[in-house]
Amino acid sequence: CIRDRYQRRVHGSRGYIWPEFDFAMSAVDKKQKVMTFGKKKRAIAVASCNKGKGMIRVNGVPLDLVQPAPLRLKVQFFQEPILLAGKSKFRDIDIRVRTKGGGAVAQMYAVRQAIAKAVVAYYQKYVDETSKMQIKDAFVNYDRNMLVADPR
């Protein structure tokens, strides 16, 4: 059969020999990473949250340097999740957000939602359930749209 000849030619007469890998990884070697998204109208923001030093970037730029300049005054929208959860919760995580679509203000709301959902998901997966519930309750009590997408 043609298939058998191909396998013998490529893999040798004894068949393919799998290389030996050590699949057992310790918890330290794993990357602690969570990806979430936020939506507002046509704007979509995807947040990648992993263990780090407290850096938050939007489209590769720190929060303080967000463009356009008039929207820099409204950076408080980005910082609402940080202020509600407490800066200590953000001290050991890095968040990178990519946005596209929609207008500038819709993108801001999408980024805000993506950051809030990323923090909740990270704490659920890698920290503990009680602190996750505290953060989630603070977000929902302040503004439900921080965790629930805009259906438009």
Helices and strands as residue ranges (DSSP letters): H 2-11, E 33-40, E 43-51, E 56-58, E 61-62, G 63-65, H 69-72, H 76-85, H 87-90, E 93-100, H 104-126, H 129-142, G 144-146
